[in-house]
Amino acid sequence: MYISYSNLWKTLVDKKISKTELMELTGMSSRTLAKLSKNETVTTETIASICTALSCSVSDVMECVSEQELSFYSYYRKFGEITEEDEYVNTVRFTFKGKKIVIYVTKKSAGKGSHIHCRDDETLYWEQLYMFGGMSTPRREENILIRPKRGADEIAIVVIKGKPSTITGLDEGIFVSAKRGRLISDKDIFVMSEAVFKLFDPNIN
C-alpha cells in the first residue's frame, strides 16, 4: 500500500484552484508541491494546512492505494528510477508484474515539424523541419535519437515527449506500436508518444 494524492488534484479542479494558488493559500514550498505530485511522503502539518485552505476533509486530499490497482503509467511514475541518461534520452527502469521494464524517454519535447523515423538499422531518428519566411522548401535536420536495446527478459518502450507530427516505420521491423499490445520476438521494442504511453496497458503474462 502507498499514499496517493490524486484526490487532491481532483479537488483543485472542482474548486477551480491552481497549484500556484494552493501554494499561496497554504504557504507550502515548490519542493513540497513536487513531493505531492510524485506521491511522496509529506508531513501531517502539510495535509492539515491543505484541508484548512480548501475547507475539505483528508479523504479529499489523499488515500491509500494498493500497488495492484495502479495503472502501468502510474506504476512508472511511482517506481521508475533513472538509471542512465545522455544528451537526448533518460533511461528509466522498474519491475511491473514480475517483468523488468526499461523505458527510454526523450528529454526534448516533439512538436510541429518533428518527425520520428523507426528504421531497419534498429535506430530511431529525429527529423526536425524548420520553416523560414519566404522559403518554399523547409530546412530539414535529422539526428540519431537512440539505438534502444532490450534483454530477453525485458519489455522496452521508447516514449516521445510532446506531440510528434508522425512516427514512421512502426510494425515493420523491431519497432512496434502500442496498438499491437504485445511483443513477439526478444528484439521487439514499443515506440509511442507520451499521450499514448499514459493510457498504455501492455499485455504482460
trRosetta pair geometry for C-beta under 8 A, 3 or more apart (Angstrom, degrees):
i j d omega theta_ij theta_ji phi_ij phi_ji
1 64 5.0 6 -177 -177 120 108
1 65 6.9 148 -153 73 68 33
1 66 5.9 -43 -96 -95 70 53
1 67 7.4 -122 -79 -22 23 79
2 39 6.6 69 138 153 117 124
2 64 7.3 153 76 -150 21 65
2 65 6.1 -32 66 62 71 83
2 67 6.8 67 3 -69 107 84
2 78 7.0 122 88 -159 160 137
3 39 6.3 175 94 -171 70 87
3 41 7.1 97 40 -95 136 63
3 62 5.5 -6 -170 -171 103 121
3 63 7.5 150 -151 78 60 29
3 64 6.3 -45 -95 -97 55 57
3 65 7.6 101 -147 16 12 86
4 7 7.4 98 110 -4 90 84
4 39 5.5 -28 -116 -122 51 124
4 62 6.7 153 79 -154 45 67
4 63 5.6 -23 60 65 94 79
4 64 7.6 125 14 -133 85 11
4 65 4.4 35 -14 -8 127 131
5 8 4.4 -16 175 14 90 125
5 9 7.1 92 127 -19 82 87
5 36 4.9 -78 86 -170 173 84
5 37 7.7 -76 72 -75 130 22
5 39 5.9 -167 11 -101 90 67
5 61 6.6 -29 -140 165 83 66
5 62 5.3 -33 -98 -97 65 81
6 9 5.9 -52 -159 32 44 108
6 10 6.7 43 146 -17 69 104
6 63 7.6 -49 47 35 89 107
7 10 5.5 -55 -151 38 39 114
7 11 6.2 43 150 -24 69 104
7 59 6.8 -87 161 157 168 50
7 60 5.7 -161 150 -175 116 29
7 61 5.9 45 92 84 106 4
7 62 6.3 -142 46 -58 116 13
7 63 5.7 94 -17 -13 131 107
8 11 5.6 -54 -149 34 31 113
8 12 6.5 33 152 -21 65 103
8 36 6.6 -58 74 179 160 126
8 50 6.9 -30 -129 174 119 147
8 60 7.4 91 -92 134 49 62
8 61 4.7 37 -81 -148 93 59
8 62 6.8 14 -39 -58 104 63
9 12 5.6 -47 -148 32 34 114
9 13 6.6 37 151 -19 63 102
10 13 5.7 -54 -153 35 34 111
10 14 6.3 34 151 -20 66 107
11 14 5.6 -54 -147 37 33 113
11 15 6.1 12 159 -2 67 112
11 54 6.0 53 147 177 128 151
11 56 5.8 1 -152 -89 143 174
11 60 4.7 87 -86 167 139 99
11 61 6.8 -42 11 -81 153 54
12 15 6.1 -67 -142 50 26 98
12 17 4.9 -101 -151 72 75 87
12 18 7.2 84 177 -116 119 10
12 19 6.9 23 -162 -70 162 60
12 22 6.4 -50 -110 -57 123 130
12 54 7.8 -82 -82 -111 62 135
13 16 7.3 23 -177 -75 31 41
15 54 6.3 -153 -10 -149 170 97
17 21 4.9 -125 -168 88 82 129
17 22 5.9 100 140 -60 115 83
17 25 7.6 -19 -164 -10 136 146
17 54 7.1 -135 32 -108 160 97
18 21 4.6 99 54 6 78 101
18 22 7.0 -132 100 -7 44 85
19 22 5.4 -47 -150 31 36 116
19 23 6.7 41 150 -21 64 99
19 33 6.0 102 179 -161 112 135
20 23 5.7 -51 -156 31 34 113
20 24 6.7 31 148 -16 64 105
21 24 5.5 -54 -150 37 37 112
21 25 6.2 36 153 -20 69 107
22 25 5.7 -56 -144 38 31 110
22 26 6.1 2 166 4 67 114
22 28 7.4 -18 131 41 86 120
22 33 7.3 126 92 -109 116 116
22 50 7.2 15 -167 -126 110 91
22 53 7.0 116 -146 115 65 145
22 54 7.8 -3 -120 -62 96 109
23 26 6.6 -72 -138 51 22 91
23 27 7.6 84 174 -92 55 2
23 28 5.4 -102 -129 68 66 81
23 29 7.5 38 -146 -147 110 6
23 30 6.9 8 -119 -76 148 60
23 33 5.9 -43 -79 -56 108 136
24 27 7.8 26 -169 -68 21 42
25 53 3.9 110 140 -158 118 131
25 54 7.7 97 121 -54 152 66
26 46 7.4 63 167 -154 137 66
26 49 4.4 103 -151 137 100 114
26 50 5.8 -8 -94 -79 145 58
26 52 7.9 124 -109 65 85 95
26 53 4.9 -85 -69 -30 83 153
27 49 7.0 -87 43 -175 92 148
28 32 4.3 -105 -177 77 109 138
28 33 6.1 126 118 -50 120 83
28 46 6.1 71 -102 -138 123 100
28 49 6.9 154 -51 95 100 139
28 50 7.9 7 -31 -67 139 91
29 32 4.9 104 56 4 76 97
29 33 7.2 -135 101 -1 45 87
30 33 5.4 -51 -149 38 38 116
30 34 6.3 45 150 -24 66 102
31 34 5.6 -52 -151 33 31 114
31 35 6.7 34 149 -21 63 102
32 35 5.5 -50 -152 31 36 114
32 36 6.7 39 149 -19 65 101
32 42 6.0 80 -158 -125 93 124
32 46 6.0 -157 -169 -127 134 141
33 36 5.6 -51 -153 33 35 113
33 37 6.5 38 148 -22 65 104
34 37 5.5 -51 -150 33 35 115
34 38 6.5 19 155 -6 66 109
35 38 6.0 -66 -148 46 31 101
35 40 4.1 -89 -163 68 83 114
35 41 7.3 -56 174 65 123 36
35 42 5.5 132 108 -70 129 98
36 39 7.6 31 -175 -76 33 31
36 40 7.5 -83 -57 47 22 75
36 42 6.2 -6 -71 -31 82 142
38 77 7.1 -152 -136 164 63 92
38 78 7.8 136 180 -111 68 49
39 77 7.6 92 12 122 116 105
39 78 5.9 -27 60 -109 136 94
42 46 4.3 -69 151 64 120 150
42 47 6.7 141 94 -44 108 82
43 46 4.8 109 61 -2 77 97
43 47 7.4 -141 103 1 49 83
44 47 5.4 -50 -151 37 43 114
44 48 6.1 46 150 -23 69 104
45 48 5.7 -53 -147 36 31 113
45 49 6.4 31 153 -21 64 105
46 49 5.8 -54 -149 34 30 110
46 50 6.6 30 152 -19 63 105
47 50 5.8 -56 -153 34 32 111
47 51 6.4 30 152 -18 66 106
47 58 6.3 34 166 -125 122 92
47 61 6.0 143 -149 113 87 153
47 62 6.7 -52 -124 -1 122 132
48 51 5.7 -55 -147 37 32 111
48 52 6.3 32 154 -19 65 107
49 52 5.7 -53 -147 37 31 113
49 53 6.2 29 156 -18 65 109
50 53 5.8 -57 -144 39 29 108
50 54 6.0 1 165 4 66 115
50 56 7.9 -41 133 57 81 106
50 61 5.4 108 109 -117 133 140
51 54 6.4 -69 -137 52 23 93
51 55 7.8 69 167 -105 55 7
51 56 5.6 -115 -140 73 65 67
51 57 6.5 19 -139 -142 117 14
51 58 6.1 -32 -82 -72 138 56
51 60 7.5 121 -115 59 81 106
51 61 6.2 -84 -70 -27 84 140
52 55 7.5 16 -174 -71 26 47
54 60 7.1 -149 113 113 133 131
54 61 7.7 147 50 -75 144 103
56 60 3.8 -86 165 70 128 151
56 61 6.7 138 101 -42 121 90
57 60 5.2 107 58 -1 66 100
57 61 7.7 -142 104 1 44 91
58 61 5.7 -69 -159 40 41 108
58 62 6.3 -43 172 46 79 92
59 62 7.5 -89 -120 65 25 50
59 63 6.5 50 -146 -80 67 93
65 69 5.6 -120 -175 70 91 124
65 70 6.8 93 141 -66 124 84
66 69 4.6 92 67 -3 88 105
66 70 7.8 -137 100 -21 55 79
67 70 5.7 -35 -163 2 45 119
67 75 7.4 78 -168 -110 83 98
70 74 4.3 -135 -165 93 95 117
70 75 4.6 123 121 -62 130 82
70 78 6.7 -75 -139 13 155 143
71 74 4.6 93 51 8 80 104
71 75 6.9 -141 91 -8 40 87
71 201 7.2 -80 -159 -90 88 93
72 75 5.7 -55 -150 34 30 114
72 76 6.5 34 150 -21 63 104
72 96 6.5 55 -132 -164 80 157
72 200 5.9 -78 79 95 138 79
72 201 5.7 170 -5 -111 126 50
72 202 6.3 115 -112 13 159 86
73 76 5.5 -51 -152 33 34 115
73 77 6.5 33 151 -17 65 104
73 197 6.5 120 -101 139 108 74
73 198 4.9 60 -117 -143 162 46
73 199 7.4 -2 -27 -45 138 20
73 200 6.8 113 -56 45 97 80
74 77 5.6 -53 -148 37 34 111
74 78 6.1 27 155 -16 67 111
75 78 5.8 -60 -142 41 28 107
75 79 5.8 -24 177 26 67 113
75 80 7.9 97 126 -36 60 88
75 94 6.9 -180 145 117 91 145
75 96 5.4 95 131 -109 150 113
76 79 7.2 -77 -122 55 15 75
76 80 4.6 22 -172 -37 61 129
76 92 7.0 71 -165 126 95 140
76 94 6.5 -179 -117 34 52 141
76 96 8.0 -26 -63 -64 71 135
76 101 7.5 -98 -97 118 92 148
76 103 6.6 33 -140 -9 126 161
77 80 6.7 -3 -71 20 12 111
79 94 4.4 109 114 -142 100 139
79 95 7.7 -75 138 44 140 60
80 92 4.2 20 180 174 117 122
80 93 7.0 141 -148 63 70 22
80 94 4.7 -90 -91 -26 55 126
80 101 8.0 -71 -102 95 95 118
80 103 6.8 -35 -134 39 135 129
81 92 6.6 150 70 -152 27 72
81 93 6.2 -34 62 61 81 73
81 94 6.7 123 10 -70 76 85
82 85 6.1 7 179 -48 120 111
82 90 5.1 -54 -126 -173 113 110
82 91 6.8 104 -155 70 64 52
82 92 5.6 -43 -89 -93 53 73
83 91 5.5 -63 62 102 84 100
83 92 7.1 133 7 -123 83 23
83 93 4.9 10 -12 10 135 116
84 90 7.7 157 89 -163 53 45
84 91 4.0 13 58 42 92 128
85 89 6.9 -158 -143 100 60 50
85 90 4.7 -14 -105 -111 102 65
85 91 6.6 -152 -72 16 50 76
85 107 7.8 81 -161 -66 109 122
86 89 5.9 20 48 49 91 76
87 107 7.6 -117 148 28 39 144
88 106 6.4 -40 165 -139 80 76
88 107 6.0 -156 -173 22 28 104
88 108 6.9 -47 -145 7 71 104
88 126 7.7 -163 -152 -6 136 143
88 143 7.9 -172 -89 120 144 124
88 145 5.7 -159 155 -155 150 61
88 146 6.6 -151 97 -56 126 90
89 104 5.0 -5 -173 -173 133 94
89 105 6.5 140 -158 69 74 39
89 106 5.8 -47 -99 -102 74 45
89 107 6.5 -132 -80 -18 21 87
89 145 7.1 92 -50 166 117 80
89 146 5.2 40 -31 -77 155 130
90 104 7.5 157 78 -155 44 47
90 105 4.9 -20 61 63 95 97
90 107 6.3 107 -23 -72 91 85
91 102 6.5 -12 -170 -170 96 97
91 103 7.4 151 -157 79 47 47
91 104 5.7 -18 -102 -101 70 69
91 105 7.9 178 -83 20 23 74
92 102 7.4 151 79 -158 48 47
92 103 4.5 -21 63 64 100 99
92 104 7.9 -174 21 -76 75 23
92 105 6.2 29 -4 -4 117 116
93 100 7.1 -13 -162 -173 102 89
93 101 6.6 157 -151 85 52 62
93 102 5.3 -14 -98 -103 85 70
93 103 7.5 -179 -76 21 37 73
94 101 5.4 -12 66 58 70 109
95 98 6.9 -1 175 -128 106 12
95 99 6.7 160 -158 76 67 36
95 100 5.8 -36 -102 -98 79 51
95 101 6.8 165 -104 11 23 87
96 99 5.6 -29 70 61 71 90
96 101 5.3 29 11 -25 110 132
96 204 6.8 -141 111 -66 99 176
97 204 4.9 120 77 116 139 137
99 153 7.6 -162 -147 167 67 72
99 154 7.6 119 173 -136 85 33
99 155 5.6 35 152 -6 129 114
99 204 5.3 -117 -3 -150 148 125
100 151 7.3 7 82 59 137 116
100 153 5.8 60 27 121 118 90
100 154 4.6 -57 94 -104 104 76
100 155 7.3 163 87 19 53 69
101 154 7.0 140 -105 -162 18 80
101 155 5.2 -24 -111 66 70 96
101 156 7.9 154 -163 -87 53 33
101 157 7.3 -7 -169 8 96 109
102 150 6.1 -175 49 -111 124 90
102 154 5.4 10 3 -177 108 133
102 155 7.4 170 28 82 65 47
102 156 5.0 -17 72 -107 97 78
102 157 7.6 169 91 26 51 66
103 156 7.5 167 -85 -157 36 51
103 157 4.8 -14 -115 67 80 98
103 158 7.7 160 -163 -91 58 23
103 159 6.0 16 -178 -6 105 115
104 146 5.6 143 168 169 151 170
104 148 5.2 -122 -9 -100 152 121
104 156 7.3 23 -7 -174 101 95
104 157 7.2 -168 28 95 69 49
104 158 4.7 -19 68 -112 108 71
104 159 6.9 173 84 23 52 69
105 159 4.7 -12 -108 65 73 110
105 161 6.6 62 -179 -46 87 102
106 109 7.5 144 104 -84 112 31
106 110 7.2 50 86 -31 157 93
106 126 7.9 115 -127 -84 140 137
106 145 6.9 -38 -103 -165 112 120
106 158 7.9 53 -38 179 89 87
106 159 7.0 -135 7 97 78 63
106 160 5.4 27 5 -130 134 50
106 161 5.0 -133 72 12 95 92
107 161 7.6 -60 138 17 6 140
108 126 7.9 75 72 -159 129 163
108 161 7.0 178 99 61 32 116
108 162 7.8 -35 135 -3 60 135
109 161 4.4 -80 -104 118 69 104
109 162 3.2 117 -179 -51 85 121
110 114 3.7 -159 -158 108 90 154
110 116 6.9 -56 -98 -42 155 106
110 126 7.7 -139 -96 -142 106 108
110 160 5.3 5 -3 165 134 110
110 161 6.6 146 8 83 76 55
110 162 4.1 180 52 82 56 120
110 163 6.3 -136 95 69 90 26
110 164 3.7 -15 138 -75 153 76
110 165 7.7 -125 161 -4 113 61
110 193 7.6 -101 55 -125 129 96
111 114 5.5 93 46 -4 41 120
111 162 5.4 -74 -60 176 66 138
111 163 6.4 48 -117 60 46 78
111 164 7.8 -29 -14 -95 12 38
112 165 6.4 71 -141 -69 40 107
113 128 5.9 48 133 -165 99 64
113 129 4.0 -128 -157 61 94 86
113 130 6.9 90 178 -72 149 35
113 131 7.1 -128 -94 -15 136 95
113 138 7.5 -143 -134 180 114 156
113 165 6.5 102 -19 -29 9 134
114 126 6.8 -28 -160 -166 93 92
114 127 7.5 141 -161 80 44 55
114 128 5.8 -14 -103 -104 65 74
114 129 7.9 -136 -59 20 27 77
114 162 7.2 54 50 102 157 133
114 164 4.7 -97 105 -126 103 75
114 165 5.8 152 64 1 54 88
115 126 7.7 141 77 -163 50 45
115 127 4.3 -20 66 66 101 105
115 128 7.7 -171 25 -75 74 30
115 129 7.3 54 -6 -18 109 101
115 164 6.5 118 -110 -179 24 107
115 165 5.5 -43 -77 62 74 105
115 166 5.0 5 -131 56 89 93
115 167 7.9 175 -167 -82 57 34
115 168 7.0 11 179 -2 103 108
116 124 6.2 -12 -171 -170 97 105
116 125 7.3 153 -159 78 48 50
116 126 6.2 -20 -104 -104 69 62
116 127 7.7 -168 -77 23 21 78
116 145 7.1 -17 -134 -9 92 160
116 160 5.6 -95 -55 -91 154 153
116 164 5.1 -12 -10 -164 104 166
116 166 7.1 -153 39 100 66 56
116 167 4.5 -8 69 -114 111 76
116 168 7.2 173 90 22 58 65
116 191 7.3 -166 134 169 137 128
117 124 7.0 151 77 -158 50 54
117 125 4.4 -14 59 59 104 100
117 127 6.2 50 -14 -11 113 114
117 142 7.8 -7 22 -143 132 122
117 168 5.2 -12 -117 62 66 103
117 169 5.8 76 -172 -5 60 131
118 124 5.8 -21 -98 -103 64 78
118 167 6.9 40 -17 173 107 85
118 168 6.6 -161 27 94 76 52
118 169 3.4 -161 69 92 81 119
118 170 5.8 85 34 -67 148 56
118 172 7.6 144 98 47 110 103
118 173 7.0 -165 139 48 103 110
118 175 3.8 -103 -170 61 144 163
118 191 5.8 -169 -78 23 135 166
119 122 7.6 -69 86 -2 69 18
119 123 5.6 -13 55 62 106 78
119 124 7.6 167 13 -96 80 28
119 125 6.4 36 -14 -4 121 111
119 169 6.0 -77 -71 -126 36 165
119 173 7.8 12 137 24 24 154
120 169 8.0 -129 -42 -151 59 126
120 173 5.6 177 -111 -82 58 153
122 147 6.2 62 116 -152 87 88
122 173 7.2 -133 -83 138 66 134
122 174 5.7 23 -115 34 92 139
122 187 7.8 -67 -121 174 130 118
123 144 5.9 -49 179 -139 127 99
123 145 7.8 142 170 47 79 72
123 146 7.4 180 -155 93 66 37
123 147 4.8 -36 -104 -92 81 84
124 144 7.7 101 80 -166 53 59
124 145 4.4 -53 105 63 97 116
124 146 5.2 10 47 54 111 77
124 147 7.6 -170 18 -79 71 36
124 148 7.1 31 -4 -6 116 101
124 158 6.3 166 -41 177 160 167
124 175 7.4 117 -78 -96 95 147
124 191 6.9 161 -97 -119 131 139
125 142 5.4 15 171 -175 120 105
125 143 6.8 162 -158 82 75 32
125 144 6.0 -53 -105 -105 73 42
125 145 6.0 162 -125 -2 15 93
126 142 7.0 165 84 -150 45 57
126 143 5.4 -15 59 61 94 85
126 144 7.9 39 16 130 81 8
126 145 4.4 100 -27 -67 100 112
127 140 6.2 -12 -170 -167 103 100
127 141 7.2 156 -154 81 55 43
127 142 4.4 -17 -100 -99 80 90
128 140 7.4 151 79 -155 46 51
128 141 5.0 -17 60 63 95 95
128 142 7.6 177 18 -80 64 43
129 138 4.5 44 -176 128 99 145
129 139 7.3 145 -159 75 53 45
129 140 5.7 -23 -101 -100 69 71
130 138 5.9 161 71 -175 40 96
130 139 4.6 -20 60 62 102 98
130 140 7.8 -170 19 -76 76 24
130 141 6.9 35 -11 -2 111 109
131 135 7.1 -172 -165 66 56 109
131 138 4.8 -51 -86 -108 63 108
132 135 4.4 53 70 6 93 129
132 138 7.5 141 8 -127 73 61
132 139 6.9 42 -12 -6 113 108
135 138 6.9 115 109 -90 121 38
135 139 7.7 -5 139 -31 163 83
144 147 7.3 -15 -178 -38 119 89
146 158 6.6 178 70 -122 139 127
148 156 5.7 155 156 163 123 136
148 158 5.6 -132 -36 -66 155 113
148 189 5.3 133 97 -152 127 163
149 156 7.3 -161 107 -93 26 163
150 154 4.4 -142 -169 88 95 115
150 155 7.1 -12 -157 -168 146 8
150 156 3.5 -129 -69 -26 129 127
150 186 7.6 -145 99 172 96 64
150 187 7.4 146 55 -142 94 32
150 189 5.9 159 -8 -89 126 96
151 154 4.4 87 51 0 80 112
151 186 7.8 -40 152 -179 35 105
152 186 4.2 -14 -116 -150 76 136
155 183 6.6 -169 -124 -10 83 138
155 190 7.5 18 173 1 90 116
155 202 6.2 94 -175 163 154 166
155 204 7.1 -71 -45 -96 154 106
156 189 4.4 -40 93 -124 112 94
156 190 6.9 177 99 28 55 75
157 189 7.1 177 -89 -175 25 76
157 190 4.3 -16 -113 71 76 112
157 191 7.6 166 -163 -81 56 30
157 192 7.1 -30 -167 26 101 101
157 197 7.0 120 160 -120 135 111
157 200 7.7 129 -137 122 148 165
157 202 8.0 -117 -68 -63 128 135
158 175 7.8 -34 28 -133 129 107
158 189 6.4 52 -13 151 100 115
158 190 6.9 -171 25 97 65 59
158 191 4.5 -7 61 -112 109 76
158 192 7.5 143 81 24 64 54
159 192 6.4 -19 -112 74 62 77
159 193 7.5 49 -162 168 65 17
159 194 5.7 75 175 -90 103 64
159 197 4.8 16 -121 -64 115 159
160 164 5.3 -16 139 -22 146 125
160 167 6.8 -171 8 -86 153 123
160 191 7.4 42 -22 -178 106 85
160 192 7.2 -148 21 108 88 31
160 193 5.2 -51 69 -112 98 53
160 194 6.5 -110 88 -29 49 76
161 194 4.9 46 -123 -50 45 134
162 193 7.6 -90 86 -156 45 99
162 194 6.5 86 13 11 26 127
163 193 6.4 39 -119 -158 48 140
163 194 8.0 -83 -65 40 54 98
163 195 6.9 29 -94 -14 86 127
164 167 5.8 85 89 -56 138 84
164 193 6.1 -148 24 -98 92 106
167 170 6.1 46 123 -34 102 120
167 191 6.2 -175 -180 128 137 114
167 192 7.6 -150 35 -118 175 29
167 193 7.0 -146 -30 -49 135 87
169 172 5.4 -96 -166 41 56 126
169 173 6.8 -17 173 18 98 107
169 175 6.1 48 119 66 96 133
170 175 5.6 -91 -114 121 58 97
170 176 6.3 84 -169 -153 85 21
170 177 4.3 73 161 -55 139 93
170 191 6.1 -138 -100 63 105 111
171 175 7.7 -70 -26 100 32 65
171 176 5.5 68 -82 -131 63 65
171 177 5.4 -36 -38 1 106 100
171 180 6.4 159 -97 -52 108 127
172 175 7.5 1 47 61 73 87
174 185 7.3 -83 -122 69 81 120
174 187 4.7 -73 -127 128 123 100
174 188 5.5 -157 -165 -105 66 41
174 189 5.8 38 141 16 96 88
175 188 7.7 158 -86 -155 14 63
175 189 5.7 -31 -106 72 60 88
175 190 7.9 84 -160 -150 62 11
175 191 4.9 3 -167 -4 108 127
176 180 4.8 -57 173 34 118 148
176 183 6.8 174 35 -107 148 66
176 184 7.8 132 -68 6 153 94
176 188 5.3 11 -7 -168 124 111
176 189 7.1 156 22 75 80 35
176 190 5.8 -49 75 -99 84 54
176 191 7.3 140 61 18 34 78
177 180 5.6 116 66 -7 70 93
177 190 7.5 46 -176 -147 10 75
177 191 7.1 -48 -96 64 47 74
177 192 6.8 99 -155 -83 59 91
178 181 7.0 47 169 -73 51 53
178 190 6.2 66 -82 -161 63 117
178 192 4.5 44 -39 -87 116 142
178 196 5.0 -177 9 160 157 124
178 197 7.5 -145 -85 -79 141 49
178 200 5.2 -102 -142 -112 127 106
181 201 7.6 -4 -136 86 100 69
181 202 6.5 157 -167 -140 59 45
181 203 4.6 68 148 -19 96 111
182 202 7.1 118 -91 -171 52 78
182 203 4.0 -41 -74 58 100 126
183 186 7.9 83 141 -98 124 28
183 188 4.0 172 -151 82 95 128
183 189 7.8 33 -113 -66 123 22
183 190 7.4 -94 -72 -44 100 87
184 188 5.7 100 41 -37 67 150
185 188 5.1 123 56 -25 74 96
190 200 7.8 104 166 -156 153 148
190 202 7.4 -104 -46 -97 155 117
192 196 4.1 -110 177 86 120 128
192 197 5.3 151 97 -58 118 80
192 200 6.6 136 71 -73 165 135
193 196 4.9 94 56 10 78 101
193 197 6.9 -137 98 -9 41 91
194 197 5.4 -54 -147 34 33 117
194 198 6.7 41 155 -28 64 99
195 198 6.1 -49 -158 22 31 113
195 199 7.6 4 153 4 59 105
196 199 6.3 -76 -162 48 37 96
196 200 6.1 59 143 -59 72 100
197 200 5.1 -35 -142 -3 37 126
